[in-house]
């Protein structure tokens, strides 16, 4: 019933921490620390690419006060790991560190159910970078850096299918939100997301 289909990176990571240090709330919170620190380091490097020292300091304070990041950190959410790896990938992309970029893509892909979607967004971001620099030929070749992620995810889903009989949507969860929806429901959910963004005040910094 707990199987979500995607690679169980976060569950395996927490289980390994509990096995090594004991199953406790303190160990669970400390297990978050590398990803929290990685998120702040990645955000700092990203800010340094666009802002001066004063505004970088302000940006770090805003990240500390950001309620979603704080809440997900306290909840020991795998979304913080996803954010950490995303910032690692963006910084690697901007600095031309191709191998690091490919490694970050793998960790994003296996991080959780949203990982493959984030990999797709990075593919678009990379295209925008290449288009801005009028270097689409390089972008076409750089698609090779996505291959390790694609191969690992494909192998996992094929293995998962052979063991369970399904890829992403469990037959045990027919009446839950973990299923394909109609076009009408997608529009309704999009409207809901827009309402939440407006409610949070995230229109502009």
C-alpha positions as CSV (number, residue, x, y, z in Angstrom):
1,X,0.0,0.0,0.0
2,X,2.9,2.4,0.6
3,X,4.6,1.7,-2.8
4,X,4.5,4.8,-4.9
5,X,6.1,3.3,-8.0
6,X,9.1,5.7,-8.4
7,X,12.6,4.8,-7.1
8,X,12.5,4.7,-3.3
9,X,15.6,6.8,-2.7
10,X,14.3,8.7,0.3
11,X,12.9,5.6,2.1
12,X,16.2,3.8,1.5
13,X,18.2,6.8,2.7
14,X,16.2,7.1,6.0
15,X,16.3,3.4,6.6
16,X,20.1,3.4,6.2
17,X,20.4,6.3,8.7
18,X,18.2,4.4,11.2
19,X,20.1,1.2,10.7
20,X,23.4,3.0,11.4
21,X,22.4,5.4,14.2
22,X,19.1,4.1,15.5
23,X,15.5,4.8,14.7
24,X,14.7,8.0,16.5
25,X,13.3,11.5,15.8
26,X,16.7,13.1,16.4
27,X,18.4,10.8,13.8
28,X,15.6,11.6,11.3
29,X,16.1,15.4,11.7
30,X,19.9,15.1,11.5
31,X,19.5,13.1,8.3
32,X,17.9,16.2,6.8
33,X,21.0,18.3,7.6
34,X,23.1,17.5,4.6
35,X,20.3,18.5,2.2
36,X,19.4,21.6,4.2
37,X,23.0,22.8,4.1
38,X,23.3,21.8,0.4
39,X,20.2,23.8,-0.3
40,X,21.6,27.0,1.3
41,X,25.0,26.5,-0.3
42,X,23.4,26.0,-3.7
43,X,21.1,29.0,-3.3
44,X,24.1,31.1,-2.1
45,X,26.1,30.2,-5.2
46,X,23.1,30.9,-7.5
47,X,22.7,34.3,-5.8
48,X,26.3,35.2,-6.2
49,X,25.9,34.7,-10.0
50,X,23.4,37.5,-10.2
51,X,23.6,39.7,-7.0
52,X,26.1,41.7,-5.1
53,X,27.1,40.7,-1.5
54,X,24.5,42.9,0.1
55,X,21.6,41.5,-1.9
56,X,22.9,38.0,-1.6
57,X,22.8,38.3,2.2
58,X,19.2,39.6,2.0
59,X,18.3,36.7,-0.3
60,X,19.7,34.2,2.3
61,X,17.6,35.8,5.0
62,X,14.5,35.5,2.8
63,X,15.2,31.8,2.2
64,X,15.5,31.4,6.0
65,X,12.1,33.1,6.5
66,X,10.5,31.2,3.5
67,X,7.7,29.2,5.2
68,X,7.5,26.4,2.7
69,X,11.2,25.6,2.9
70,X,11.1,25.8,6.7
71,X,8.0,23.6,7.0
72,X,9.4,20.9,4.6
73,X,12.7,20.9,6.5
74,X,10.9,20.2,9.8
75,X,8.7,17.6,8.3
76,X,11.7,15.7,7.0
77,X,10.3,15.9,3.5
78,X,12.1,14.5,0.5
79,X,11.2,17.7,-1.3
80,X,14.2,19.4,0.4
81,X,16.5,16.8,-1.1
82,X,14.9,17.5,-4.5
83,X,15.4,21.2,-4.0
84,X,19.1,20.6,-3.0
85,X,19.8,18.5,-6.1
86,X,17.9,20.9,-8.4
87,X,20.1,23.8,-7.2
88,X,23.2,21.6,-7.6
89,X,22.1,20.9,-11.2
90,X,21.4,24.6,-12.0
91,X,24.8,25.7,-10.7
92,X,26.6,22.9,-12.5
93,X,24.8,23.9,-15.7
94,X,25.7,27.6,-15.4
95,X,29.4,26.8,-14.7
96,X,29.7,24.2,-17.4
97,X,30.4,21.3,-15.0
98,X,29.0,18.6,-17.3
99,X,29.8,15.5,-15.2
100,X,28.4,17.0,-12.0
101,X,25.3,18.1,-14.0
102,X,24.7,14.5,-15.1
103,X,25.2,13.2,-11.6
104,X,22.7,15.8,-10.2
105,X,20.2,14.7,-12.8
106,X,20.4,11.1,-11.7
107,X,19.7,12.1,-8.0
108,X,16.9,14.3,-9.1
109,X,15.3,11.5,-11.1
110,X,15.4,9.0,-8.3
111,X,14.6,11.4,-5.5
112,X,10.8,11.1,-5.6
113,X,7.7,11.0,-7.8
114,X,8.3,14.6,-9.0
115,X,11.9,14.0,-9.9
116,X,11.4,13.0,-13.5
117,X,9.2,16.1,-14.0
118,X,12.0,18.3,-12.6
119,X,14.5,16.7,-14.9
120,X,12.2,17.6,-17.8
121,X,12.1,21.2,-16.6
122,X,15.9,21.3,-16.5
123,X,15.9,20.0,-20.1
124,X,13.8,23.1,-21.0
125,X,16.0,25.4,-18.9
126,X,19.1,24.1,-20.7
127,X,17.4,24.7,-24.1
128,X,16.7,28.3,-23.1
129,X,20.3,28.9,-22.1
130,X,21.5,27.4,-25.4
131,X,19.0,29.4,-27.4
132,X,20.0,32.6,-25.6
133,X,23.7,31.9,-26.5
134,X,22.7,30.8,-30.1
135,X,24.3,27.5,-29.4
136,X,21.6,24.9,-30.1
137,X,24.1,22.5,-31.6
138,X,25.8,22.2,-28.2
139,X,22.4,21.7,-26.6
140,X,21.6,18.8,-28.9
141,X,24.9,17.1,-27.9
142,X,24.3,17.9,-24.2
143,X,21.2,15.7,-24.3
144,X,23.7,12.9,-23.8
145,X,24.1,14.0,-20.2
146,X,20.5,13.0,-19.5
147,X,21.2,9.4,-20.6
148,X,22.4,8.0,-17.2
149,X,19.2,9.3,-15.5
150,X,17.0,8.0,-18.3
151,X,18.7,4.5,-18.2
152,X,18.5,4.2,-14.5
153,X,14.9,5.3,-14.3
154,X,13.9,3.0,-17.2
155,X,15.6,0.0,-15.6
156,X,13.9,0.7,-12.3
157,X,10.4,1.0,-13.8
158,X,10.9,-2.1,-15.9
159,X,12.0,-4.0,-12.7
160,X,9.1,-2.5,-10.8
161,X,6.6,-3.6,-13.5
162,X,8.0,-7.1,-13.5
163,X,7.6,-7.3,-9.7
164,X,4.3,-5.6,-9.2
165,X,2.5,-5.6,-12.5
166,X,2.3,-1.8,-12.7
167,X,4.5,1.3,-13.3
168,X,3.2,4.4,-11.5
169,X,-0.5,3.9,-10.6
170,X,-1.2,1.1,-8.1
171,X,-4.4,-0.8,-8.6
172,X,-4.8,-0.7,-4.8
173,X,-5.2,3.1,-5.0
174,X,-8.1,3.5,-7.4
175,X,-10.0,5.9,-5.2
176,X,-7.0,8.2,-4.3
177,X,-5.4,11.2,-6.0
178,X,-2.6,8.9,-7.4
179,X,-4.1,8.3,-10.8
180,X,-4.4,9.8,-14.3
181,X,-7.0,12.5,-14.5
182,X,-9.1,14.1,-17.3
183,X,-8.3,17.3,-19.0
184,X,-11.1,19.0,-17.1
185,X,-9.5,18.0,-13.8
186,X,-6.1,19.2,-14.9
187,X,-7.6,22.7,-15.6
188,X,-9.3,22.6,-12.2
189,X,-6.0,21.7,-10.5
190,X,-4.2,24.4,-12.5
191,X,-6.8,27.0,-11.3
192,X,-6.2,25.7,-7.7
193,X,-2.5,26.1,-8.0
194,X,-2.9,29.7,-9.4
195,X,-5.1,30.5,-6.4
196,X,-2.6,29.2,-4.0
197,X,0.3,31.1,-5.6
198,X,-1.8,34.3,-5.3
199,X,-2.7,33.5,-1.7
200,X,1.0,33.0,-0.8
201,X,1.9,36.3,-2.4
202,X,4.5,34.7,-4.7
203,X,3.6,36.9,-7.7
204,X,6.9,38.8,-7.6
205,X,9.9,39.3,-5.3
